[in-house]
Amino acid sequence: MLEVGIDEVNDSYNSYDQSLDFESDELMKLIQSLPNGYRTVFNLYAIEGYNHNEIAEMLGISEGTSKSQLSRARAILQEQLTKNERYGYIV
């Protein structure tokens, strides 16, 4: 049976938790750097949980535009994450 002291578990958890905070802060910076329309649709869909019909009504755009803006936002974020991962840092 494997036994681990409580101090070891706490140390491991705290270092893991801090790395998640760092990554989430950096991800938020990338999201904030998106063009306004892309960022707005991304936030409403991915963070707030609205669907494309609701977003279209809120913003006065078509559902197709909402889907397109989300797709472009995701592509930009993926490109930035891949680029930054390749160079070993996040902006």
CNS distance restraints for C-alpha pairs under 8 A (distance, minus, plus):
assign (resid   4 and name CA) (resid   8 and name CA) 6.63 0.50 0.50
assign (resid   4 and name CA) (resid   9 and name CA) 7.07 0.50 0.50
assign (resid   5 and name CA) (resid   9 and name CA) 6.64 0.50 0.50
assign (resid   6 and name CA) (resid  10 and name CA) 6.22 0.50 0.50
assign (resid   7 and name CA) (resid  11 and name CA) 6.11 0.50 0.50
assign (resid   8 and name CA) (resid  12 and name CA) 6.11 0.50 0.50
assign (resid   9 and name CA) (resid  13 and name CA) 6.05 0.50 0.50
assign (resid  10 and name CA) (resid  14 and name CA) 6.01 0.50 0.50
assign (resid  11 and name CA) (resid  15 and name CA) 6.30 0.50 0.50
assign (resid  12 and name CA) (resid  16 and name CA) 6.26 0.50 0.50
assign (resid  13 and name CA) (resid  17 and name CA) 6.01 0.50 0.50
assign (resid  14 and name CA) (resid  18 and name CA) 6.16 0.50 0.50
assign (resid  15 and name CA) (resid  19 and name CA) 6.36 0.50 0.50
assign (resid  16 and name CA) (resid  20 and name CA) 6.46 0.50 0.50
assign (resid  17 and name CA) (resid  21 and name CA) 6.44 0.50 0.50
assign (resid  18 and name CA) (resid  22 and name CA) 6.32 0.50 0.50
assign (resid  19 and name CA) (resid  23 and name CA) 6.18 0.50 0.50
assign (resid  20 and name CA) (resid  24 and name CA) 5.99 0.50 0.50
assign (resid  21 and name CA) (resid  25 and name CA) 6.09 0.50 0.50
assign (resid  22 and name CA) (resid  26 and name CA) 6.25 0.50 0.50
assign (resid  23 and name CA) (resid  27 and name CA) 6.03 0.50 0.50
assign (resid  24 and name CA) (resid  28 and name CA) 6.09 0.50 0.50
assign (resid  25 and name CA) (resid  29 and name CA) 6.41 0.50 0.50
assign (resid  26 and name CA) (resid  30 and name CA) 6.48 0.50 0.50
assign (resid  26 and name CA) (resid  90 and name CA) 6.31 0.50 0.50
assign (resid  26 and name CA) (resid  91 and name CA) 6.55 0.50 0.50
assign (resid  27 and name CA) (resid  31 and name CA) 6.27 0.50 0.50
assign (resid  28 and name CA) (resid  32 and name CA) 6.05 0.50 0.50
assign (resid  29 and name CA) (resid  33 and name CA) 6.24 0.50 0.50
assign (resid  29 and name CA) (resid  91 and name CA) 7.53 0.50 0.50
assign (resid  30 and name CA) (resid  34 and name CA) 6.83 0.50 0.50
assign (resid  30 and name CA) (resid  77 and name CA) 6.82 0.50 0.50
assign (resid  30 and name CA) (resid  80 and name CA) 7.69 0.50 0.50
assign (resid  30 and name CA) (resid  91 and name CA) 7.33 0.50 0.50
assign (resid  31 and name CA) (resid  39 and name CA) 6.41 0.50 0.50
assign (resid  31 and name CA) (resid  77 and name CA) 7.20 0.50 0.50
assign (resid  32 and name CA) (resid  39 and name CA) 6.80 0.50 0.50
assign (resid  33 and name CA) (resid  39 and name CA) 7.99 0.50 0.50
assign (resid  34 and name CA) (resid  38 and name CA) 6.16 0.50 0.50
assign (resid  34 and name CA) (resid  39 and name CA) 5.30 0.50 0.50
assign (resid  34 and name CA) (resid  73 and name CA) 6.89 0.50 0.50
assign (resid  34 and name CA) (resid  76 and name CA) 7.73 0.50 0.50
assign (resid  35 and name CA) (resid  39 and name CA) 6.01 0.50 0.50
assign (resid  36 and name CA) (resid  40 and name CA) 6.00 0.50 0.50
assign (resid  37 and name CA) (resid  41 and name CA) 6.31 0.50 0.50
assign (resid  37 and name CA) (resid  69 and name CA) 6.91 0.50 0.50
assign (resid  38 and name CA) (resid  42 and name CA) 5.97 0.50 0.50
assign (resid  38 and name CA) (resid  69 and name CA) 5.02 0.50 0.50
assign (resid  38 and name CA) (resid  70 and name CA) 6.19 0.50 0.50
assign (resid  38 and name CA) (resid  72 and name CA) 6.99 0.50 0.50
assign (resid  38 and name CA) (resid  73 and name CA) 5.20 0.50 0.50
assign (resid  39 and name CA) (resid  43 and name CA) 5.98 0.50 0.50
assign (resid  39 and name CA) (resid  73 and name CA) 6.83 0.50 0.50
assign (resid  40 and name CA) (resid  44 and name CA) 6.18 0.50 0.50
assign (resid  41 and name CA) (resid  45 and name CA) 5.99 0.50 0.50
assign (resid  41 and name CA) (resid  55 and name CA) 7.04 0.50 0.50
assign (resid  41 and name CA) (resid  66 and name CA) 6.37 0.50 0.50
assign (resid  41 and name CA) (resid  69 and name CA) 6.46 0.50 0.50
assign (resid  41 and name CA) (resid  70 and name CA) 5.95 0.50 0.50
assign (resid  42 and name CA) (resid  46 and name CA) 5.56 0.50 0.50
assign (resid  42 and name CA) (resid  47 and name CA) 7.31 0.50 0.50
assign (resid  42 and name CA) (resid  69 and name CA) 7.61 0.50 0.50
assign (resid  42 and name CA) (resid  70 and name CA) 5.40 0.50 0.50
assign (resid  42 and name CA) (resid  73 and name CA) 6.55 0.50 0.50
assign (resid  42 and name CA) (resid  74 and name CA) 7.86 0.50 0.50
assign (resid  43 and name CA) (resid  47 and name CA) 4.94 0.50 0.50
assign (resid  43 and name CA) (resid  48 and name CA) 6.18 0.50 0.50
assign (resid  44 and name CA) (resid  48 and name CA) 4.77 0.50 0.50
assign (resid  44 and name CA) (resid  49 and name CA) 6.18 0.50 0.50
assign (resid  44 and name CA) (resid  50 and name CA) 5.66 0.50 0.50
assign (resid  44 and name CA) (resid  55 and name CA) 6.91 0.50 0.50
assign (resid  45 and name CA) (resid  49 and name CA) 4.91 0.50 0.50
assign (resid  45 and name CA) (resid  50 and name CA) 4.90 0.50 0.50
assign (resid  45 and name CA) (resid  51 and name CA) 6.08 0.50 0.50
assign (resid  45 and name CA) (resid  52 and name CA) 7.29 0.50 0.50
assign (resid  45 and name CA) (resid  55 and name CA) 7.58 0.50 0.50
assign (resid  45 and name CA) (resid  70 and name CA) 7.83 0.50 0.50
assign (resid  46 and name CA) (resid  50 and name CA) 7.79 0.50 0.50
assign (resid  50 and name CA) (resid  54 and name CA) 6.06 0.50 0.50
assign (resid  50 and name CA) (resid  55 and name CA) 6.37 0.50 0.50
assign (resid  51 and name CA) (resid  55 and name CA) 6.24 0.50 0.50
assign (resid  52 and name CA) (resid  56 and name CA) 5.95 0.50 0.50
assign (resid  52 and name CA) (resid  63 and name CA) 5.45 0.50 0.50
assign (resid  52 and name CA) (resid  66 and name CA) 5.90 0.50 0.50
assign (resid  52 and name CA) (resid  67 and name CA) 6.60 0.50 0.50
assign (resid  53 and name CA) (resid  57 and name CA) 6.32 0.50 0.50
assign (resid  53 and name CA) (resid  62 and name CA) 7.94 0.50 0.50
assign (resid  53 and name CA) (resid  63 and name CA) 5.61 0.50 0.50
assign (resid  54 and name CA) (resid  58 and name CA) 6.16 0.50 0.50
assign (resid  55 and name CA) (resid  59 and name CA) 6.03 0.50 0.50
assign (resid  55 and name CA) (resid  61 and name CA) 7.90 0.50 0.50
assign (resid  55 and name CA) (resid  63 and name CA) 7.59 0.50 0.50
assign (resid  55 and name CA) (resid  66 and name CA) 6.81 0.50 0.50
assign (resid  56 and name CA) (resid  60 and name CA) 5.54 0.50 0.50
assign (resid  56 and name CA) (resid  61 and name CA) 4.68 0.50 0.50
assign (resid  56 and name CA) (resid  62 and name CA) 5.22 0.50 0.50
assign (resid  56 and name CA) (resid  63 and name CA) 5.28 0.50 0.50
assign (resid  56 and name CA) (resid  65 and name CA) 7.78 0.50 0.50
assign (resid  56 and name CA) (resid  66 and name CA) 6.17 0.50 0.50
assign (resid  57 and name CA) (resid  61 and name CA) 6.69 0.50 0.50
assign (resid  57 and name CA) (resid  62 and name CA) 7.80 0.50 0.50
assign (resid  61 and name CA) (resid  65 and name CA) 6.30 0.50 0.50
assign (resid  61 and name CA) (resid  66 and name CA) 6.98 0.50 0.50
assign (resid  62 and name CA) (resid  66 and name CA) 6.42 0.50 0.50
assign (resid  63 and name CA) (resid  67 and name CA) 6.20 0.50 0.50
assign (resid  64 and name CA) (resid  68 and name CA) 6.03 0.50 0.50
assign (resid  65 and name CA) (resid  69 and name CA) 5.98 0.50 0.50
assign (resid  66 and name CA) (resid  70 and name CA) 6.21 0.50 0.50
assign (resid  67 and name CA) (resid  71 and name CA) 6.10 0.50 0.50
assign (resid  68 and name CA) (resid  72 and name CA) 6.14 0.50 0.50
assign (resid  69 and name CA) (resid  73 and name CA) 6.07 0.50 0.50
assign (resid  70 and name CA) (resid  74 and name CA) 6.13 0.50 0.50
assign (resid  71 and name CA) (resid  75 and name CA) 6.19 0.50 0.50
assign (resid  72 and name CA) (resid  76 and name CA) 6.19 0.50 0.50
assign (resid  73 and name CA) (resid  77 and name CA) 6.19 0.50 0.50
assign (resid  74 and name CA) (resid  78 and name CA) 5.97 0.50 0.50
assign (resid  75 and name CA) (resid  79 and name CA) 6.05 0.50 0.50
assign (resid  76 and name CA) (resid  80 and name CA) 6.14 0.50 0.50
assign (resid  77 and name CA) (resid  81 and name CA) 6.03 0.50 0.50
assign (resid  78 and name CA) (resid  82 and name CA) 6.00 0.50 0.50
assign (resid  79 and name CA) (resid  83 and name CA) 5.99 0.50 0.50
assign (resid  80 and name CA) (resid  84 and name CA) 5.96 0.50 0.50
assign (resid  81 and name CA) (resid  85 and name CA) 5.91 0.50 0.50
assign (resid  81 and name CA) (resid  90 and name CA) 7.21 0.50 0.50
assign (resid  82 and name CA) (resid  86 and name CA) 6.13 0.50 0.50
assign (resid  83 and name CA) (resid  87 and name CA) 6.57 0.50 0.50
assign (resid  84 and name CA) (resid  88 and name CA) 6.02 0.50 0.50
assign (resid  84 and name CA) (resid  89 and name CA) 5.18 0.50 0.50
assign (resid  84 and name CA) (resid  90 and name CA) 5.12 0.50 0.50
assign (resid  84 and name CA) (resid  91 and name CA) 7.02 0.50 0.50
assign (resid  85 and name CA) (resid  89 and name CA) 5.92 0.50 0.50
assign (resid  85 and name CA) (resid  90 and name CA) 6.94 0.50 0.50
